[in-house]
Amino acid sequence: MTDISSRKADHIELALQSEHQSQQGAGFDHVRFEPNPLPQMALDDIDLSSDFLGSKISSPFLIGAMTGGCENGELINRHLAQAAQACNIPMALGSQRAAIELGLPQKLRSWAPQAILLGNIGATQLQTQGMDLAQRAIDSIEANALVIHLNPLQELIQPNGDRDWRLVLEAIQNCASTLSVPVIVKEVGAGIGPASAKRLVDAGVQWIEVAGRGGTNWASIELARNNSTRECEIAAPFLDWGMDTAELLPAVHAACPQLMLIGAGGLRHGLDIARCIRLGAHITALAQPFLKPALESTDAVIDKIAILQEQLRWSMFLTGSQNLIQLKVAPLQTE
Ligand SMILES: Cc1cc2nc3c(=O)[nH]c(=O)nc-3n(C[C@H](O)[C@H](O)[C@H](O)COP(=O)(O)O)c2cc1C
C-alpha cells in the first residue's frame, strides 16, 4: 500500500469509532420546530424532491465525500454509487488525488451512469498542481461539479501535511472562472464561516458546503495517527476547533444570501436534514453515517437512504410542510 492509501484506510477505520465523533453534536438540539398537530395532509402527499445543479433529485441530501483511492475504497465507492443511482441522490467522491497519482481506474460513472457525481480535490494540491489536476478529476468520472476541500487544521496535525496555503484562494478563483463545471468549496468539520464565505463569493464561488463542527472530528482522527508527543501537545487545544453547523448556516446565509449552501457536518438523521433546510441550506450532505452501510452492501446503503428519507418525511408531516418550500419557513420554537 502507498502512503496515501494506508492513510485513507486508517481514516476509514478511525471514522467508524465513536470516540472520533464530536461528543457535543452540531448544535441541532437548539433548533426546535414548533410542533404542528394539525398537518392537514396525508403522509404520502409529502414531496421530498429537490433540484441540484440543474437536475431533479429525489430528496435534498447527498452522500458526502469519503473515499477516492485506498484498498477497500473501490468497494465502498461501488456500493455508494450504485445506491446513489438507484435512489436518484447525488454522490460526492472523496479526494481523487491518490487515484489520479497512482493511475487507478475510476469506475464511478459506470456504476452510476445517471447520478450527479461530484469530483474532489484538496485545495493545496490544486495550488501546486493546478488546472490539469482539476480537469483530470472531472474527466475521470464525468463529474457534474468539482468539490475543493479546505482542511488546514487536519493538514497541520497530519504527519507531513501541507503547511503552505499561500495561493489557495487564487487557485480556487482560477477554477471557478475556467472550469466547465461548477465549483463547490467545502470544509471537513471545522466549518466555513461568514467572513471566509464572502471571500469565496468574491472569488467567483457559487456553492459552499459548510461542513461545520459536530460530527466526524478530523483533529481527533489525525491525533490518533500522530506518534509525536510534541506535535500532539501542540495540537491538543485545537481538538474542538470550529463552528457548529447549526450556528454556521444562518450566519453564512445572512452574510451571503445569494450563495447556494450545502448543510453538512454532524447530520445524523432526517430531522437534522430538515433543520438544515430550515436554517437556509439548499440541500445537505452526510458522510460518516454512510460509511458502515457502504462497507456492507449496496442494499444496506439504499436502506440507509430510505430511513433518512422517512425521517425527513416525518419531520415535514409534524411541521405541516408538504414540500421543501414550506419546510424552509416552518415555525421554530422561540426560547
Ligand atoms: C472516512 C471519511 C473520509 C473522508 N474523506 C474526505 C475526502 O477525501 N475529501 C473531503 O472533502 N472530505 C472527506 N471527508 C469529510 C466529509 O466529507 C465531511 O465533510 C465530514 O466528515 C463531516 O461530515 P460528517 O459529520 O457527516 O461525517 C471524509 C469523511 C470520512 C468519514
The ligand as an SDF file (V2000), in Angstrom:
LIG
                    3D

 31 33  0  0  0  0  0  0  0  0999 V2000
  -13.8860    8.1740    6.1240 C   0  0  0  0  0  0  0  0  0  0  0  0
  -14.0220    9.6060    5.6790 C   0  0  0  0  0  0  0  0  0  0  0  0
  -13.1880   10.0890    4.6800 C   0  0  0  0  0  0  0  0  0  0  0  0
  -13.3000   11.4150    4.2430 C   0  0  0  0  0  0  0  0  0  0  0  0
  -12.5220   11.8480    3.2020 N   0  0  0  0  0  0  0  0  0  0  0  0
  -12.7590   13.0700    2.6570 C   0  0  0  0  0  0  0  0  0  0  0  0
  -12.1100   13.4750    1.4580 C   0  0  0  0  0  0  0  0  0  0  0  0
  -11.3240   12.7360    0.8780 O   0  0  0  0  0  0  0  0  0  0  0  0
  -12.3890   14.7130    0.9640 N   0  0  0  0  0  0  0  0  0  0  0  0
  -13.2710   15.5570    1.5820 C   0  0  0  0  0  0  0  0  0  0  0  0
  -13.5370   16.6470    1.0750 O   0  0  0  0  0  0  0  0  0  0  0  0
  -13.8810   15.2060    2.7370 N   0  0  0  0  0  0  0  0  0  0  0  0
  -13.6620   13.9920    3.2790 C   0  0  0  0  0  0  0  0  0  0  0  0
  -14.3140   13.6050    4.4190 N   0  0  0  0  0  0  0  0  0  0  0  0
  -15.0790   14.6320    5.1730 C   0  0  0  0  0  0  0  0  0  0  0  0
  -16.5720   14.5580    4.9450 C   0  0  0  0  0  0  0  0  0  0  0  0
  -16.9190   14.7710    3.5940 O   0  0  0  0  0  0  0  0  0  0  0  0
  -17.3330   15.5540    5.8480 C   0  0  0  0  0  0  0  0  0  0  0  0
  -17.0600   16.8730    5.4650 O   0  0  0  0  0  0  0  0  0  0  0  0
  -17.0020   15.4250    7.3280 C   0  0  0  0  0  0  0  0  0  0  0  0
  -16.7500   14.0670    7.6740 O   0  0  0  0  0  0  0  0  0  0  0  0
  -18.1410   15.9270    8.2060 C   0  0  0  0  0  0  0  0  0  0  0  0
  -19.3630   15.2670    7.9300 O   0  0  0  0  0  0  0  0  0  0  0  0
  -19.9520   14.0490    8.8090 P   0  0  0  0  0  0  0  0  0  0  0  0
  -20.0500   14.5570   10.2180 O   0  0  0  0  0  0  0  0  0  0  0  0
  -21.2950   13.7590    8.1860 O   0  0  0  0  0  0  0  0  0  0  0  0
  -19.0120   12.9020    8.6910 O   0  0  0  0  0  0  0  0  0  0  0  0
  -14.2370   12.2820    4.8590 C   0  0  0  0  0  0  0  0  0  0  0  0
  -15.0780   11.7840    5.8770 C   0  0  0  0  0  0  0  0  0  0  0  0
  -14.9900   10.4610    6.2830 C   0  0  0  0  0  0  0  0  0  0  0  0
  -15.9150    9.9770    7.3690 C   0  0  0  0  0  0  0  0  0  0  0  0
  1  2  1  0
  2  3  1  0
  2 30  2  0
  3  4  2  0
  4  5  1  0
  4 28  1  0
  5  6  2  0
  6  7  1  0
  6 13  1  0
  7  8  2  0
  7  9  1  0
  9 10  1  0
 10 11  2  0
 10 12  1  0
 12 13  2  0
 13 14  1  0
 14 15  1  0
 14 28  1  0
 15 16  1  0
 16 17  1  0
 16 18  1  0
 18 19  1  0
 18 20  1  0
 20 21  1  0
 20 22  1  0
 22 23  1  0
 23 24  1  0
 24 25  2  0
 24 26  1  0
 24 27  1  0
 28 29  2  0
 29 30  1  0
 30 31  1  0
M  END
$$$$
